[in-house]
Amino acid sequence: MPPADDFLADSARAALSAEVRRLSGALRDAQRALAALGGASLPGLHLVLEAGGRRALLPVAQVAEVVRMVALSPLPGAPAHVLGTFSWRGVPVVAADLAAAAGARADLDLDARVVILAGAPALGLAVERVAGTVDGPKLFEGDPAEAAPEGWRGSPLVAGLCVDGGEVLPLLDPSPLRAALAGAGAPAAP
């Protein structure tokens, strides 16, 4: 490609990436607003994640892929919940232990999964397992401060609460982890 075409492609790519980030933020804001209202169903399919003996929901729309835990390269100076980095489809990904980020202790073994989030910078949530999916979970009605599962109370990762099969599950918003990662600078490829 001539240099002018490279520049146009890079510009188009940057503009589209910015639009995806804007739309992802708008979706996240709308989901938080719906969760705050309670009583209705939250549209869309959601993964049921297990981390540190705790269960939570994550909208599938925020997920690029779920992969098995892989060998990680350490990231010097990273917070304790950051496990390291790995290359996924040629893109460097920072793997964060979801349980540790929420203040719990995880038991990550060879069956653990990394939920790679859509968007940039690339972030993967290490979880003990993905237990399944829930389509259109019902939003919790009542006082979220009293009903939030013990391990998730006060966590900035919780956007709201949903109910599935009588169990109150937090609806996760990993944007605080991504914001912290973006503030620290994206890693170079391992």
N, C-alpha and C positions, 0 to 999 in steps of 0.2 A: 504494500500500500504506500502511496506517496505520503510525505509528511503532512500535507494538508488534510488528507483523508484520515490519518491517524489522529490528528487534532480534533476533527469533527466527531469521530467515533468516541474519543475520550470525553469530549464535551457532552455528547448524547448520553453516554454511560453515566457520567456524573449527575446529569439532570434527572435521569430515570432513577438512580439510586436515591437522590434527595426526595423525589416524589414518593418512592416506596417507604422511606423513613417517615415522611409526613403522614401518609395514609395509615401506616402501622400505629403511629402515635394517636391518630384520630380514632382508630378502631379500639385501641387500649382505653382511651378516654371515654368512649361510648360504653364499653363494657364495664368500666368502673362506675359510670353513672347509672347504668341498669342495675348493677349489683347493689348500689346504695339504695335504690328504690325498693328492692326486694319484691317477692310475691309472684313474679312472672318467671317464665323460662328464659334462660340465656341461650340465644340462638347459636347453633354450631356444635361441632363435635369437639370433645375435650378428652385429653389423655388423663388417666388416673395414675399419678406417680406415687411411688413409695420411697421415702427418704428418711433415714433415722427413725424408723418405726412409725412415721407419720405419713398420712395420705393427703394428697392435694390434687387439684385440677389445673390443667394448663390447656388453653385453647390450641387445637391442632393448627389453626391458622398461623400461629406463631412458631411452628415447628418446620424445619427444613428436612430433618431426617433423624431417625433413632438408630444408633450404632452400638455395637458391643464396646465395652471398655477396652482401650488399647494402651500400649506403653506410652507414657507421658514424659516429656522433657521438662525438668524443673524450670520455674520462672523465678529467678532470684529477686528477693525483695517483695514478692507478692504477698497479699494477705493470707492468713491461715486457710481460708476456704478455697483458695485457688490451688488446684492440684498440679497444674502444669499445662503444657501445650502439646498439640499434636497436629499433624497435617491431615486434612479431610478434603479429598478431591482437589489437592493442590493449594488449599487455603489454610493458613494457620488458624487454629481454634484454641481459645483458652478454655480449659475445663475447670468448672467450679463445682465443688461439693455442695449440693443443694441443702443437705442436712446441716452441714457446718455453717453455711450462710444463714440458716434459720436458728442457729444456736444449739443444734443437737449433734449427737455423735452418730456417724454413719458406719455401717458395716459393709463397705464396698468390697466385693470379691470378684472372681472371674466372670460371674454371671451379671455383673452390674452393667448398666446401660448409660450412654451419654446421649441426652436429648439435645441435638444441635438446633439452636434457635435460628429462625430466618432473620436476615438483616445483617448489618455490620455495626460494630466490629463483631467478628465471629465468636460466639459464646456457646459452650456446651454445658448443660446441667447434668452432673453425674448423679445418678439415682440408683437405688438398690434394684428397683425393677419398675417396669411399666405394667401395671396390673390390668389395663384394659382401656376401654373408652366409654364415655357417656355422651349421648346425643341430647342436646337441649336440657341441661340440668336445671332444676327448679331453683330459683333464687330464694335464699333464706329470708324469712319474715321474723322480725324480732330484734332484740338488742344484740348486735354483733359482738360487743365487748364481753357479754356473758356467754355467748354461744360458741365463740371461736374455740377450736380445739386447743388444748393447753399449750402445746408446743409452738403454735403459730400466733398466739396472742401478741399484739403489738409489733409484729414483723412488718417491715416496709414492703415485703414481697407479697403481702396479701392485699388483693384489690377488693375482695368481698367474700361472701360466703354463699355456698350452694348446698342443696340437700339432694342426696342420692340414696335411695333405699333406706331412708331414715337416718343416715349418717350425715353430719354436717361436715362439709369439706371446704377448705379455703380455695378460692380462685386465685391462682398465682399471677403476678405481674413481675416478670424478671427485669423490668427496665432499671430498677436501682442497681442491679449487678452490672448491667450493660453500661450504664452511665459511669459507674466507677471504673470500669475497664476502659472506656473511651477517654476518661480523664487521665488515666495512667499511660495512655498511648497503646496502640495495638502492637502485639508482638510481631517479630519477624518470623518467617517460616522456620520451623525447627530443622 
